Amino acid sequence: MRRRNVLRTVPLLLMLVSFTAATAPSSDWSAAGAAYQKGDWKAAAAGYDAITKLEPGSGRAWFRLGISYAKLGRPKDAIPAYMKAEAIGQNPVVRYGLACAYAQSGDKDQAYAWLEKAIATGFRSVDQIQKDEDLVSLRGSDRFAEIVKKVEWNQRPCAHVTENRQFDFWLGEWDVSSPEGTVVGKNSITVENGDCWIHEHWAGGLGGNGESYNYYNATTKKWHQTWVDDQGAIAEFDGDFRDGAMRLEGYREGATHERIPARLTLTPLPNGTVRQLGENSTDGGKTWTVLYDFIYAKKKA
């Protein structure tokens, strides 16, 4: 009888041990997370220290332990915690944390080294690096100014790549006319999405609206334009800037939705205007017919 009771008890004990092992880390995470969110860095540090002993492979726990130590003014304790997290994930934010901890510790060379590593893996928070009190010892130097420039490049790479800026001559608010001077519409051309695309907003003088998105594809090394108007007409073009003009070729969809070979040429002129020439082909590109020939003039203030 006694042996039977023992046998009945063993599975219950195993279940209890299993349940405790499964829930203890979750409970620790909850308490540590609550302390972290409240800014109770002493409790957060204790909580994440306990979690790292239970889950040594958790990069998040090591990272938050490093942050907690840093917030407590213990950068030399934060560094090994960050190092554990960095070895697990090589996250740019972790690398930035290491830079801050080394700066707090007075090791500027290591601080710069880890900032470079953070940048190399995509760190792009310009506002953070410019305002972070942990980096106050680095500010004001030429070396730090170069670091900030690299972070700005990460944040808005399209703003700094020459090819991405080839269509900037089209930016602005424009009155659009025929070569004879007849106003045919207005166009607002803006740069958006981190300077990565050129957005066209067309309003025809006799009605009709359309928009196009234009962007440089670094893979194909071509500019691409997708046009859609308020009647559902679509045009797609690809090309490049050469011989002083943006030269694009593709197709326009006709009334019956067949694809008509088409090309588009935009040329910046010496007087500040832009010529936009649209052409279609009915023989597969052997000959071309002018669809429109527009002159863009900047709107006067």
ZIPE-V797087 format. One line per field, one symbol per residue. phi: phi as a letter, one per 30 degrees, with the letter a starting at -180 (. if undefined). A space follows every 50 residues. Layout:
# ZIPE-V797087
phi=???
This chain:
# ZIPE-V797087
phi=.ddddddddeedddddddddddceddddddddddddddiddddddddddd ddddbdcdddddddddddddddibddddedddddddddbhddddddeded dddddjcdddddddddddddcjebddddddcdddcedcdjcddddddddd dddddbdddcceddcdcddddkcbccbdedjddclbbccbcbhiicbccc bcbddcjjbabbcbaccdddhbdbbccbcdcidbbbbblacahibdcbbl bcdddcidccebbbbcbdcedjdbccccbbbcbijdbbcddabcccbddd d
